Amino acid sequence: MAYHHGDLRRVLLEATAEAIEENGVAALSMRDLARRAGVSHAAPTHHFGDKAGLLTAFAAEGYEQLAQELAGGSFLEMGVAYVRFALTRRAQFEVMYRPDLYHADDPALVAARAKSAEALYDRAEHGNQKSAGDGIQSDARNGNQKDARITGQAGWSIAHGFATLWLSGAFPDRDQDPIALARALFQELNRAPEDLNRTPEDVDRGPEEPDPDELDRDPEA
């Protein structure tokens, strides 16, 4: 990776992603980044201050990109987009949810994180209006912000959990495409609540027969 005048920040952030994907965030060093970028050993420190400063910028960029990925589409597709982001930007995904690694109160990072959260909750509140029946069932269709937040947190938890399990190698069915699998799982969760709550005995028993007395009863009585 060669350094060209004027794009040191970009080169160092790309080198950060490369280094983390190869060796993990614990092994990240400013000296190694300088080597990868082809600059002096002091250049990364001069630009970002320290490792925490570097990872703060790295995480902030991740949140900005995640906000773009989550914008638009149905609530279901937002979940798929979240998983796609985690799988294609693994290094940033790993750092973003490790506030112990960076300056969590940095204004640029706080703003970027808020932007991604806004995209998430906007999809929770309005996503099903664009594609009814296509996303995870939402109780937030009436615009209730409290319901939208709960629905958004539920969708985030599911998408984040799937992505984390997949990246760690703990999720089974490794021969399947993770994006297609994530979409299928989210669609399954969109089934009607009464279907999800049915037991095997309910399935074997079939639908309840109407009460003959109720059918014969005069509604005017």
Backbone as CSV, one residue per row, in Angstrom:
resi,resn,N_x,N_y,N_z,CA_x,CA_y,CA_z,C_x,C_y,C_z
1,MET,0.854,-1.186,0.000,0.000,0.000,0.000,0.894,1.243,0.000
2,ALA,0.792,2.046,-1.040,1.667,3.208,-1.171,0.957,4.458,-0.673
3,TYR,1.719,5.365,-0.096,1.183,6.624,0.396,1.326,7.695,-0.665
4,HIS,0.209,8.384,-0.934,0.233,9.507,-1.874,-0.130,10.771,-1.112
5,HIS,0.537,11.829,-1.417,0.358,13.083,-0.693,-1.126,13.483,-0.653
6,GLY,-1.612,13.792,0.555,-2.978,14.282,0.697,-3.977,13.238,1.139
7,ASP,-3.642,11.959,1.076,-4.620,10.945,1.461,-4.088,10.047,2.577
8,LEU,-3.269,10.599,3.455,-2.687,9.803,4.535,-3.769,9.195,5.424
9,ARG,-4.778,9.962,5.771,-5.857,9.444,6.628,-6.503,8.218,5.990
10,ARG,-6.853,8.326,4.720,-7.500,7.222,4.022,-6.591,6.001,3.974
11,VAL,-5.331,6.202,3.659,-4.380,5.094,3.577,-4.235,4.409,4.926
12,LEU,-4.157,5.188,6.001,-3.985,4.604,7.330,-5.235,3.841,7.778
13,LEU,-6.413,4.347,7.438,-7.634,3.645,7.810,-7.770,2.334,7.025
14,GLU,-7.378,2.356,5.769,-7.400,1.122,4.985,-6.381,0.119,5.531
15,ALA,-5.229,0.633,5.935,-4.205,-0.249,6.515,-4.684,-0.821,7.849
16,THR,-5.465,-0.044,8.582,-6.013,-0.527,9.848,-6.938,-1.716,9.617
17,ALA,-7.829,-1.595,8.634,-8.741,-2.696,8.315,-7.958,-3.932,7.890
18,GLU,-6.963,-3.728,7.075,-6.135,-4.838,6.582,-5.418,-5.541,7.737
19,ALA,-4.840,-4.754,8.633,-4.084,-5.325,9.748,-4.994,-6.092,10.711
20,ILE,-6.175,-5.531,11.002,-7.093,-6.195,11.931,-7.621,-7.492,11.327
21,GLU,-7.944,-7.469,10.049,-8.443,-8.683,9.403,-7.382,-9.783,9.388
22,GLU,-6.122,-9.388,9.302,-5.044,-10.382,9.255,-4.670,-10.911,10.644
23,ASN,-4.569,-9.985,11.625,-3.994,-10.367,12.919,-4.860,-10.063,14.137
24,GLY,-6.005,-9.425,13.934,-6.847,-9.069,15.073,-6.489,-7.715,15.640
25,VAL,-7.442,-7.100,16.330,-7.229,-5.743,16.831,-6.189,-5.700,17.949
26,ALA,-6.037,-6.774,18.703,-5.075,-6.777,19.812,-3.644,-6.613,19.319
27,ALA,-3.371,-7.107,18.103,-2.008,-7.044,17.564,-1.742,-5.758,16.789
28,LEU,-2.728,-4.897,16.672,-2.568,-3.666,15.899,-1.523,-2.755,16.528
29,SER,-0.617,-2.225,15.716,0.397,-1.290,16.210,0.574,-0.153,15.217
30,MET,0.904,1.021,15.745,1.118,2.190,14.888,2.337,1.983,13.988
31,ARG,3.337,1.301,14.483,4.539,1.048,13.688,4.222,0.166,12.479
32,ASP,3.395,-0.864,12.701,3.015,-1.740,11.597,2.182,-0.985,10.571
33,LEU,1.314,-0.095,11.043,0.510,0.701,10.115,1.400,1.589,9.251
34,ALA,2.402,2.188,9.870,3.337,3.035,9.123,4.040,2.220,8.044
35,ARG,4.417,1.008,8.393,5.082,0.138,7.410,4.145,-0.187,6.262
36,ARG,2.911,-0.525,6.581,1.943,-0.871,5.544,1.644,0.318,4.632
37,ALA,1.601,1.517,5.230,1.280,2.718,4.458,2.490,3.294,3.733
38,GLY,3.688,2.831,4.107,4.891,3.335,3.470,5.251,4.733,3.917
39,VAL,4.989,5.047,5.198,5.302,6.375,5.737,6.214,6.213,6.944
40,SER,6.660,7.329,7.503,7.535,7.276,8.671,6.790,6.690,9.865
41,HIS,7.541,6.169,10.815,6.932,5.563,11.995,6.117,6.570,12.799
42,ALA,6.488,7.839,12.702,5.802,8.870,13.486,4.524,9.376,12.819
43,ALA,4.340,9.089,11.537,3.217,9.664,10.796,1.845,9.278,11.366
44,PRO,1.561,7.990,11.669,0.236,7.650,12.228,-0.031,8.349,13.551
45,THR,0.976,8.417,14.423,0.806,9.074,15.716,0.584,10.566,15.537
46,HIS,1.295,11.155,14.606,1.138,12.589,14.334,-0.281,12.876,13.843
47,HIS,-0.852,11.965,13.072,-2.175,12.191,12.471,-3.310,11.899,13.451
48,PHE,-3.209,10.803,14.228,-4.313,10.366,15.083,-4.036,10.512,16.587
49,GLY,-2.805,10.804,16.967,-2.463,10.973,18.368,-1.978,9.685,18.998
50,ASP,-2.815,8.669,19.003,-2.435,7.375,19.562,-3.339,6.301,18.955
51,LYS,-3.166,5.077,19.432,-3.940,3.961,18.892,-5.436,4.159,19.132
52,ALA,-5.796,4.662,20.315,-7.208,4.909,20.602,-7.785,5.959,19.662
53,GLY,-6.995,6.975,19.354,-7.448,7.995,18.415,-7.659,7.424,17.026
54,LEU,-6.760,6.551,16.609,-6.893,5.881,15.313,-8.165,5.051,15.276
55,LEU,-8.400,4.257,16.310,-9.574,3.384,16.335,-10.871,4.178,16.497
56,THR,-10.782,5.369,17.087,-11.956,6.243,17.167,-12.381,6.662,15.764
57,ALA,-11.419,7.104,14.961,-11.723,7.486,13.577,-12.197,6.290,12.769
58,PHE,-11.603,5.127,13.025,-11.960,3.902,12.320,-13.406,3.498,12.641
59,ALA,-13.783,3.564,13.917,-15.148,3.222,14.325,-16.151,4.245,13.805
60,ALA,-15.797,5.529,13.857,-16.699,6.569,13.370,-17.000,6.372,11.892
61,GLU,-15.979,6.051,11.129,-16.187,5.777,9.703,-17.114,4.580,9.521
62,GLY,-16.957,3.563,10.377,-17.817,2.396,10.308,-19.276,2.741,10.546
63,TYR,-19.543,3.569,11.549,-20.916,3.968,11.835,-21.512,4.791,10.686
64,GLU,-20.700,5.639,10.081,-21.169,6.417,8.931,-21.569,5.488,7.785
65,GLN,-20.740,4.496,7.519,-21.021,3.565,6.437,-22.228,2.685,6.759
66,LEU,-22.349,2.294,8.021,-23.495,1.485,8.418,-24.792,2.260,8.243
67,ALA,-24.800,3.538,8.584,-25.995,4.365,8.412,-26.425,4.390,6.952
68,GLN,-25.467,4.482,6.054,-25.781,4.469,4.627,-26.361,3.129,4.199
69,GLU,-25.800,2.052,4.743,-26.272,0.711,4.377,-27.706,0.473,4.861
70,LEU,-28.065,1.043,6.014,-29.376,0.784,6.603,-30.477,1.664,6.026
71,ALA,-30.126,2.708,5.316,-31.114,3.662,4.813,-31.950,3.036,3.698
72,GLY,-33.269,3.252,3.776,-34.159,2.779,2.721,-34.483,1.307,2.836
73,GLY,-35.499,0.890,2.099,-35.868,-0.514,2.095,-36.740,-0.898,3.269
74,SER,-37.122,-2.158,3.312,-37.989,-2.663,4.372,-37.192,-2.973,5.631
75,PHE,-37.907,-3.276,6.691,-37.252,-3.628,7.956,-36.461,-4.922,7.804
76,LEU,-37.017,-5.869,7.049,-36.296,-7.121,6.808,-34.988,-6.857,6.076
77,GLU,-35.033,-6.054,5.019,-33.826,-5.783,4.243,-32.806,-4.989,5.049
78,MET,-33.281,-4.212,6.028,-32.348,-3.533,6.929,-31.536,-4.553,7.709
79,GLY,-32.207,-5.616,8.176,-31.496,-6.676,8.891,-30.484,-7.372,8.014
80,VAL,-30.876,-7.622,6.775,-29.958,-8.254,5.820,-28.774,-7.331,5.550
81,ALA,-29.039,-6.038,5.401,-27.968,-5.064,5.156,-26.990,-5.015,6.326
82,TYR,-27.510,-5.145,7.534,-26.653,-5.143,8.729,-25.713,-6.341,8.702
83,VAL,-26.259,-7.511,8.380,-25.427,-8.714,8.306,-24.396,-8.580,7.195
84,ARG,-24.804,-8.044,6.058,-23.868,-7.868,4.941,-22.722,-6.934,5.343
85,PHE,-23.061,-5.859,6.036,-22.031,-4.929,6.505,-21.041,-5.649,7.416
86,ALA,-21.550,-6.429,8.361,-20.684,-7.133,9.315,-19.749,-8.098,8.608
87,LEU,-20.247,-8.765,7.580,-19.447,-9.780,6.888,-18.432,-9.166,5.933
88,THR,-18.778,-8.027,5.334,-17.873,-7.415,4.359,-16.922,-6.394,4.989
89,ARG,-17.266,-5.909,6.172,-16.416,-4.941,6.885,-16.136,-5.479,8.295
90,ARG,-15.592,-6.662,8.312,-15.430,-7.382,9.571,-14.579,-6.617,10.578
91,ALA,-13.509,-5.994,10.126,-12.612,-5.282,11.040,-13.340,-4.134,11.731
92,GLN,-14.067,-3.341,10.960,-14.792,-2.222,11.564,-15.899,-2.718,12.470
93,PHE,-16.592,-3.774,12.053,-17.660,-4.346,12.881,-17.103,-4.778,14.233
94,GLU,-15.921,-5.342,14.233,-15.300,-5.789,15.478,-14.958,-4.615,16.391
95,VAL,-14.496,-3.516,15.812,-14.061,-2.369,16.616,-15.241,-1.521,17.088
96,MET,-16.246,-1.349,16.237,-17.362,-0.458,16.543,-18.047,-0.785,17.865
97,TYR,-18.140,-2.042,18.187,-18.848,-2.454,19.402,-17.882,-2.821,20.531
98,ARG,-16.706,-2.200,20.477,-15.716,-2.323,21.546,-15.332,-0.924,22.023
99,PRO,-16.232,-0.237,22.739,-15.931,1.141,23.170,-14.724,1.243,24.092
100,ASP,-14.260,0.117,24.617,-13.050,0.148,25.440,-11.804,0.399,24.601
101,LEU,-11.939,0.308,23.278,-10.785,0.468,22.396,-10.591,1.912,21.928
102,TYR,-11.618,2.749,22.056,-11.535,4.091,21.484,-12.145,5.126,22.415
103,HIS,-12.146,6.387,21.959,-12.706,7.489,22.739,-14.204,7.568,22.434
104,ALA,-15.015,6.923,23.267,-16.447,6.801,22.992,-17.185,8.133,23.041
105,ASP,-16.584,9.159,23.667,-17.237,10.459,23.759,-16.770,11.425,22.675
106,ASP,-16.002,10.932,21.734,-15.530,11.795,20.641,-16.736,12.329,19.862
107,PRO,-16.836,13.634,19.628,-18.014,14.214,18.965,-18.318,13.613,17.594
108,ALA,-17.300,13.384,16.777,-17.531,12.825,15.447,-18.074,11.403,15.551
109,LEU,-17.541,10.636,16.490,-18.014,9.268,16.668,-19.443,9.261,17.214
110,VAL,-19.731,10.112,18.187,-21.076,10.179,18.755,-22.096,10.523,17.671
111,ALA,-21.747,11.479,16.803,-22.652,11.883,15.727,-22.870,10.747,14.728
112,ALA,-21.804,10.044,14.384,-21.914,8.944,13.429,-22.739,7.802,14.005
113,ARG,-22.532,7.512,15.288,-23.294,6.448,15.945,-24.776,6.816,16.009
114,ALA,-25.074,8.084,16.282,-26.460,8.540,16.330,-27.117,8.433,14.960
115,LYS,-26.352,8.694,13.921,-26.879,8.606,12.560,-27.269,7.167,12.215
116,SER,-26.449,6.208,12.604,-26.775,4.816,12.322,-27.985,4.367,13.154
117,ALA,-28.082,4.849,14.402,-29.230,4.510,15.238,-30.509,5.111,14.660
118,GLU,-30.420,6.325,14.142,-31.578,6.971,13.535,-32.072,6.172,12.334
119,ALA,-31.134,5.671,11.521,-31.507,4.855,10.368,-32.200,3.576,10.818
120,LEU,-31.693,2.982,11.889,-32.270,1.744,12.425,-33.700,1.971,12.890
121,TYR,-33.928,2.983,13.718,-35.253,3.194,14.276,-36.230,3.757,13.243
122,ASP,-35.716,4.453,12.252,-36.578,4.917,11.172,-37.139,3.733,10.405
123,ARG,-36.298,2.725,10.152,-36.786,1.517,9.466,-37.788,0.786,10.337
124,ALA,-37.571,0.772,11.642,-38.502,0.091,12.549,-39.873,0.756,12.522
125,GLU,-39.880,2.092,12.387,-41.140,2.834,12.431,-41.842,2.873,11.089
126,HIS,-41.080,2.945,9.999,-41.677,3.169,8.688,-41.421,2.056,7.676
127,GLY,-40.518,1.143,7.981,-40.133,0.140,6.985,-41.276,-0.697,6.483
128,ASN,-42.186,-1.115,7.374,-43.276,-1.980,6.964,-44.301,-1.250,6.112
129,GLN,-44.310,0.085,6.178,-45.213,0.833,5.326,-44.798,0.718,3.863
130,LYS,-43.474,0.498,3.617,-42.979,0.379,2.257,-43.203,-1.016,1.700
131,SER,-43.154,-2.008,2.586,-43.206,-3.379,2.109,-43.936,-4.236,3.122
132,ALA,-45.250,-4.066,3.187,-46.039,-4.766,4.192,-45.869,-6.263,4.052
133,GLY,-45.648,-6.934,5.167,-45.485,-8.376,5.158,-44.112,-8.829,4.771
134,ASP,-43.205,-7.906,4.480,-41.875,-8.286,4.013,-40.843,-8.249,5.129
135,GLY,-41.150,-7.539,6.216,-40.153,-7.382,7.274,-40.576,-8.061,8.554
136,ILE,-39.684,-8.026,9.547,-40.024,-8.561,10.852,-41.229,-7.790,11.380
137,GLN,-42.181,-8.479,11.962,-43.411,-7.833,12.375,-43.124,-6.692,13.327
138,SER,-43.753,-5.567,13.076,-43.511,-4.374,13.888,-44.797,-3.891,14.538
139,ASP,-44.728,-3.516,15.812,-45.841,-2.893,16.500,-45.743,-1.377,16.402
140,ALA,-44.800,-0.883,15.578,-44.534,0.555,15.539,-45.206,1.232,14.358
141,ARG,-46.167,0.563,13.712,-46.739,1.150,12.511,-47.577,2.378,12.809
142,ASN,-48.003,2.528,14.043,-48.784,3.709,14.399,-47.900,4.903,14.698
143,GLY,-46.585,4.766,14.507,-45.679,5.884,14.722,-45.267,6.071,16.161
144,ASN,-45.635,5.172,17.040,-45.254,5.281,18.443,-43.751,5.100,18.575
145,GLN,-43.062,6.131,19.076,-41.603,6.095,19.133,-41.093,5.040,20.096
146,LYS,-41.818,4.816,21.198,-41.390,3.799,22.151,-41.441,2.420,21.508
147,ASP,-42.535,2.117,20.777,-42.649,0.839,20.087,-41.578,0.709,19.009
148,ALA,-41.306,1.809,18.302,-40.294,1.775,17.247,-38.930,1.461,17.829
149,ARG,-38.635,2.007,18.996,-37.333,1.749,19.622,-37.223,0.284,20.037
150,ILE,-38.276,-0.260,20.624,-38.253,-1.668,21.044,-38.124,-2.574,19.826
151,THR,-38.882,-2.276,18.777,-38.812,-3.075,17.558,-37.433,-2.977,16.926
152,GLY,-36.883,-1.761,16.900,-35.550,-1.578,16.342,-34.498,-2.343,17.119
153,GLN,-34.600,-2.306,18.443,-33.640,-3.038,19.275,-33.779,-4.547,19.079
154,ALA,-35.010,-5.023,18.876,-35.217,-6.449,18.624,-34.573,-6.859,17.299
155,GLY,-34.808,-6.056,16.266,-34.207,-6.361,14.969,-32.692,-6.293,15.005
156,TRP,-32.166,-5.289,15.693,-30.710,-5.143,15.832,-30.121,-6.347,16.559
157,SER,-30.777,-6.762,17.645,-30.274,-7.892,18.419,-30.216,-9.162,17.567
158,ILE,-31.253,-9.382,16.768,-31.298,-10.581,15.925,-30.197,-10.527,14.863
159,ALA,-30.102,-9.392,14.169,-29.107,-9.261,13.106,-27.685,-9.327,13.658
160,HIS,-27.453,-8.642,14.777,-26.117,-8.633,15.377,-25.755,-10.024,15.889
161,GLY,-26.727,-10.686,16.492,-26.473,-12.037,16.990,-26.129,-12.999,15.874
162,PHE,-26.882,-12.951,14.783,-26.586,-13.834,13.658,-25.201,-13.540,13.089
163,ALA,-24.903,-12.245,12.869,-23.607,-11.869,12.300,-22.457,-12.321,13.196
164,THR,-22.607,-12.133,14.500,-21.555,-12.517,15.434,-21.353,-14.031,15.452
165,LEU,-22.439,-14.770,15.464,-22.341,-16.231,15.444,-21.691,-16.714,14.156
166,TRP,-22.041,-16.081,13.053,-21.467,-16.499,11.772,-19.971,-16.196,11.724
167,LEU,-19.595,-14.995,12.121,-18.191,-14.600,12.066,-17.317,-15.427,13.001
168,SER,-17.893,-15.864,14.112,-17.122,-16.665,15.067,-17.024,-18.125,14.655
169,GLY,-17.797,-18.513,13.641,-17.792,-19.906,13.207,-18.708,-20.790,14.023
170,ALA,-19.489,-20.191,14.933,-20.347,-20.984,15.813,-21.674,-21.359,15.169
171,PHE,-22.072,-20.629,14.125,-23.364,-20.914,13.500,-23.235,-22.139,12.599
172,PRO,-24.219,-23.062,12.648,-24.151,-24.251,11.793,-24.494,-23.917,10.339
173,ASP,-24.586,-24.924,9.510,-24.949,-24.754,8.090,-23.955,-23.842,7.370
174,ARG,-22.676,-24.102,7.572,-21.640,-23.249,6.991,-21.559,-23.374,5.473
175,ASP,-22.233,-24.367,4.912,-22.200,-24.541,3.468,-23.195,-23.625,2.756
176,GLN,-23.992,-22.882,3.509,-24.993,-22.002,2.911,-24.468,-20.578,2.776
177,ASP,-25.086,-19.833,1.881,-24.762,-18.415,1.719,-25.310,-17.666,2.933
178,PRO,-24.475,-16.976,3.707,-24.954,-16.342,4.942,-25.989,-15.250,4.699
179,ILE,-25.898,-14.536,3.587,-26.872,-13.479,3.311,-28.239,-14.087,3.021
180,ALA,-28.270,-15.114,2.185,-29.535,-15.783,1.885,-30.110,-16.434,3.136
181,LEU,-29.243,-17.003,3.956,-29.693,-17.642,5.183,-30.260,-16.616,6.153
182,ALA,-29.599,-15.478,6.271,-30.098,-14.415,7.149,-31.468,-13.948,6.693
183,ARG,-31.643,-13.766,5.388,-32.938,-13.325,4.871,-34.022,-14.355,5.190
184,ALA,-33.701,-15.634,5.033,-34.678,-16.692,5.320,-35.050,-16.704,6.798
185,LEU,-34.074,-16.493,7.671,-34.349,-16.470,9.107,-35.236,-15.287,9.477
186,PHE,-34.962,-14.122,8.900,-35.775,-12.951,9.197,-37.196,-13.131,8.670
187,GLN,-37.338,-13.761,7.514,-38.667,-14.017,6.964,-39.442,-14.971,7.863
188,GLU,-38.748,-15.943,8.431,-39.394,-16.870,9.353,-39.951,-16.136,10.563
189,LEU,-39.218,-15.139,11.033,-39.670,-14.367,12.189,-40.829,-13.449,11.852
190,ASN,-41.134,-13.301,10.561,-42.245,-12.455,10.144,-43.568,-13.217,10.126
191,ARG,-43.521,-14.497,10.433,-44.761,-15.251,10.498,-45.671,-14.684,11.565
192,ALA,-46.974,-14.909,11.385,-47.939,-14.379,12.350,-47.662,-14.926,13.742
193,PRO,-47.821,-14.104,14.781,-47.539,-14.560,16.142,-48.296,-15.823,16.518
194,GLU,-49.558,-15.955,16.039,-50.315,-17.150,16.402,-49.691,-18.405,15.807
195,ASP,-49.032,-18.275,14.640,-48.343,-19.422,14.050,-47.115,-19.791,14.867
196,LEU,-46.351,-18.777,15.324,-45.138,-19.034,16.084,-45.446,-19.668,17.440
197,ASN,-46.648,-19.401,17.975,-47.001,-19.902,19.297,-47.688,-21.267,19.268
198,ARG,-47.920,-21.793,18.075,-48.596,-23.086,17.982,-47.652,-24.210,18.398
199,THR,-48.200,-25.199,19.089,-47.430,-26.371,19.508,-47.610,-27.483,18.483
200,PRO,-46.765,-28.533,18.514,-46.970,-29.675,17.614,-48.352,-30.287,17.773
201,GLU,-48.900,-30.274,19.006,-50.230,-30.820,19.232,-51.281,-29.985,18.501
202,ASP,-51.083,-28.661,18.468,-52.018,-27.795,17.748,-52.019,-28.126,16.262
203,VAL,-50.822,-28.395,15.706,-50.712,-28.711,14.289,-51.421,-30.017,13.986
204,ASP,-51.217,-31.037,14.839,-51.854,-32.335,14.626,-53.368,-32.237,14.767
205,ARG,-53.824,-31.385,15.693,-55.248,-31.272,15.972,-55.974,-30.508,14.877
206,GLY,-55.273,-29.614,14.209,-55.899,-28.828,13.159,-56.725,-27.694,13.731
207,PRO,-57.426,-26.960,12.879,-58.227,-25.826,13.364,-59.375,-26.298,14.241
208,GLU,-59.743,-25.463,15.216,-60.837,-25.802,16.112,-62.161,-25.806,15.360
209,GLU,-63.004,-26.808,15.665,-64.337,-26.854,15.089,-65.222,-25.846,15.817
210,PRO,-66.086,-25.159,15.080,-66.983,-24.208,15.749,-67.967,-24.937,16.648
211,ASP,-68.363,-24.296,17.731,-69.335,-24.856,18.660,-70.712,-24.825,18.006
212,PRO,-71.377,-26.011,17.840,-72.700,-26.030,17.198,-73.697,-25.128,17.900
213,ASP,-73.636,-25.084,19.235,-74.574,-24.227,19.977,-74.390,-22.767,19.614
214,GLU,-73.115,-22.379,19.399,-72.849,-20.991,19.029,-73.410,-20.682,17.638
215,LEU,-73.324,-21.682,16.720,-73.817,-21.473,15.353,-75.322,-21.333,15.341
216,ASP,-76.032,-22.098,16.233,-77.492,-22.092,16.230,-78.065,-20.909,16.997
217,ARG,-77.229,-20.271,17.812,-77.720,-19.202,18.679,-78.125,-17.988,17.848
218,ASP,-79.287,-17.414,18.175,-79.791,-16.230,17.487,-78.978,-15.017,17.915
219,PRO,-78.292,-14.362,16.972,-77.456,-13.204,17.350,-78.251,-12.064,17.956
220,GLU,-79.581,-12.039,17.681,-80.399,-10.962,18.227,-80.817,-11.248,19.661
221,ALA,-80.616,-12.514,20.097,-81.109,-12.909,21.429,-80.284,-12.247,22.513
